[in-house]
Amino acid sequence: MNDKKHIIIGTAGHIDHGKTTLIRALTGRNTDRLKEEQKRGISIELGFTHFDLNEKLRVGIIDVPGHEKFIKNMLSGVCGMDMIILVIAADEGIMAQTKEHLDILNLIGIKNGIIALTKCNLVDKEWIELVKLDIEDQVKDTFLKNAPIIEVDSISGLGIENLKKEIEKIVDTIDEKDINSNPRLFVDRSFSITGFGTVVTGTLISGVLNLDDDLLVYPAKKVCKIRNLQVHDNNVKTAFAGQRVAINLSNIKKEEIPKGSVLVPNDTFTESSILDVKLKTIDIPFDIVNRTRFHLYLGSNEVLCRAILLEDEVLKSNNEYIVQLRLEEPVISKRNDKFILRLFSPLYTIGGGYIIDSNATKKKRFNENDIESIKKLDNCSFKEYIYSYISRFSKDFYTEKDYFKYFSQAKINILKEIDELIKENKVFAFGSGLDRLILSDVFIKSIFENIENFISDFHKNFPKRIGVSKETIKSKFFDSLTGKIKNEFINYLITNSKFKSCTDYISLVDFKVSLDKRDFELIENIKSILNKDKYSIFSLEDINLEIKIEELKELILYLISNGEFIKLDSGYMLKENYNQAVDLIKNFILKNGSISISDARDLLNSNRKSTMELLEFLDKEKITLRKDNERVLL
């Protein structure tokens, strides 16, 4: 990684309090890039620039608009900021937009900041002290309660060096950015350059981007390749979390990737129209009722939504609530992402908070189980959060790689937590690699109970059968799984003390076949019939015992499950006779090189139809292989 530490500083404050002028004094650059901005002397869009604070520290600066009409542009610039300079003009003090900006910054969890008192040349020292006292009172319940207030005059340069020194002090306390998570960038500008194509800019919130990486553009849902990367006007091969990045993308037009779009690696996020959130309200002019319509600001995106109040009839000022947001169009987000809510009309900021579940299901109001499940997620570890999703999706038989898109974390972090859950017997894995099936302990218990009930009913209905065939269990309970995983699950099933296995059948451990004296007599009669022509295949009609066909079928199924009968295509043989016939045929081939139908018929002293069927069955069993009219051993 580049030796320089990169941080992003944002400015905030009321219109015309000198944010852009202060940035020019810090950097020597003007962030007002639109003609209208420079003509009117106000910032409308986000402005960006940078400067080197020292040899090891590069500072990116985002100049957010102060005018109330452009508050949504301010919101799109806040994501990814490490610290804030709250700009307050000494001649006016804290104003309406200062308060709203401060509320927003507080709600989204900004932790570091400095207060720059600008235009100090316009007022006397006594006035400055009064303004400072007012500022301290206004910020005492915010993240700026202990922030230094630096007096500056951006025109003369007064206080600028002091401001830089305070920035350096705070930077030393800022944690390193998360470069181990999946990369994510909220687009705050999109434009095209002749000869290069589409370029987007934004703050890389997490992870690392490299030249030639493929990225999914959302909501366009197009996969594009990174053709060029720039960080602070310099071409780079790699961009790291915390940097302002410009990306030249292939295979997309600027109209397809407007502000508010998100860039992520493919298959690392999943879209959702339902979010469970923790909402903190600020001072609001009236109580807000259920299903009120809002503007949701998430990253640089803005989406309309309705708030479902799960625990309360109304939202009141300065309280925290568990709320479900139902969006009018889907977004991609992750746990703990910060958001802001503004009323649909009039546009008024009522609060903000963080996402608890970014892929929530619909919840019922005042339902204790639903509310408790959200609160549990709110206070759980990442491992417990993963467990909750495995519990939710076990019924769908998700493989390990299916879960990656729900957690938006590096695969290695997810795999580590899943392996820990396996060690704790909270989760069970079947198969290998990323395709292994991952199931929760609760689901395993549930499916075992279902299988137990199914086998118990089977025993009641068919007391003469040794158990349910493994193939039946596989098709009924695990039909969508691969053969290998089905077999692994069956093997795990029979290790449970409630079940026992007999060759290809499973029964309850305490089950015994219920046969009476008459049944045993009929079985001996059946065996006697089949032994009269021991290498022939007998159909049900050939076994003439003058009993109901259903009773005969039950007895034969008992004999099959008990390993005494074998089922071929059109009928049955005693397993002992079948094994003898196979040995005779194999020995003949070993001696003569091959065997024909007529050879086998004479060898077994059987009829042609049974001989043909037996040889075809041996082909299917991969004992023999047909070559023209002869069979050879495989």
Stockholm file with secondary structure:
# STOCKHOLM 1.0

chainA/1-634         MNDKKHIIIGTAGHIDHGKTTLIRALTGRNTDRLKEEQKRGISIELGFTHFDLNEKLRVGIIDVPGHEKFIKNMLSGVCGMDMIILVIAADEGIMAQTKEHLDILNLIGIKNGIIALTKCNLVDKEWIELVKLDIEDQVKDTFLKNAPIIEVDSISGLGIENLKKEIEKIVDTIDEKDINSNPRLFVDRSFSITGFGTVVTGTLISGVLNLDDDLLVYPAKKVCKIRNLQVHDNNVKTAFAGQRVAINLSNIKKEEIPKGSVLVPNDTFTESSILDVKLKTIDIPFDIVNRTRFHLYLGSNEVLCRAILLEDEVLKSNNEYIVQLRLEEPVISKRNDKFILRLFSPLYTIGGGYIIDSNATKKKRFNENDIESIKKLDNCSFKEYIYSYISRFSKDFYTEKDYFKYFSQAKINILKEIDELIKENKVFAFGSGLDRLILSDVFIKSIFENIENFISDFHKNFPKRIGVSKETIKSKFFDSLTGKIKNEFINYLITNSKFKSCTDYISLVDFKVSLDKRDFELIENIKSILNKDKYSIFSLEDINLEIKIEELKELILYLISNGEFIKLDSGYMLKENYNQAVDLIKNFILKNGSISISDARDLLNSNRKSTMELLEFLDKEKITLRKDNERVLL
#=GR chainA/1-634 SS CCSSEEEEEEEECSTTSSHHHHHHHHHSCCCCCSHHHHHHTSCCSCEEEEEEEETTEEEEEEECCCSGGGHHHHHHHHTTCSEEEEEEETTTCSCHHHHHHHHHHHHTTCCCEEEEEECGGGSCHHHHHHHHHHHHHHTTTSTTTTCCEEECBTTTTBTHHHHHHHHHHHHTTSCCCCCSSCCEEECCEEEEETTTEEEEEEEEEESEEETTCEEEEETTTEEEEEEEEEETTEEESEEETTCEEEEEESSCCGGGSCTTCEEECTTSCCCEEEEEEEEEECCCSSCEETTEEEEEEETTEEEEEEEEESSCSEECTTCEEEEEEEEEEEECCCTTCEEEEEESSSCCEEEEEEEEETTCCCCCTTCHHHHHHHHHHHTCCHHHHHHHHHHHHGGGTCBGGGGHHHHCSCHHHHHHHHHHHHHTTSEEEESSGGGCEEEEHHHHHHHHHHHHHHHHHHHHHCTTSCCEEHHHHHHHHCTTSCHHHHHHHHHHHTTSTTEEEETTEEEETTCCCCCCHHHHHHHHHHHHHHHHTTTSCBCTTTSCCSSCHHHHHHHHHHHHHTTSEEECSSCEEEHHHHHHHHHHHHHHHHHHSCEEHHHHHHHHTCCHHHHHHHHHHHHHTTSEEEETTEEEEC
#=GC SS_cons         CCSSEEEEEEEECSTTSSHHHHHHHHHSCCCCCSHHHHHHTSCCSCEEEEEEEETTEEEEEEECCCSGGGHHHHHHHHTTCSEEEEEEETTTCSCHHHHHHHHHHHHTTCCCEEEEEECGGGSCHHHHHHHHHHHHHHTTTSTTTTCCEEECBTTTTBTHHHHHHHHHHHHTTSCCCCCSSCCEEECCEEEEETTTEEEEEEEEEESEEETTCEEEEETTTEEEEEEEEEETTEEESEEETTCEEEEEESSCCGGGSCTTCEEECTTSCCCEEEEEEEEEECCCSSCEETTEEEEEEETTEEEEEEEEESSCSEECTTCEEEEEEEEEEEECCCTTCEEEEEESSSCCEEEEEEEEETTCCCCCTTCHHHHHHHHHHHTCCHHHHHHHHHHHHGGGTCBGGGGHHHHCSCHHHHHHHHHHHHHTTSEEEESSGGGCEEEEHHHHHHHHHHHHHHHHHHHHHCTTSCCEEHHHHHHHHCTTSCHHHHHHHHHHHTTSTTEEEETTEEEETTCCCCCCHHHHHHHHHHHHHHHHTTTSCBCTTTSCCSSCHHHHHHHHHHHHHTTSEEECSSCEEEHHHHHHHHHHHHHHHHHHSCEEHHHHHHHHTCCHHHHHHHHHHHHHTTSEEEETTEEEEC
//
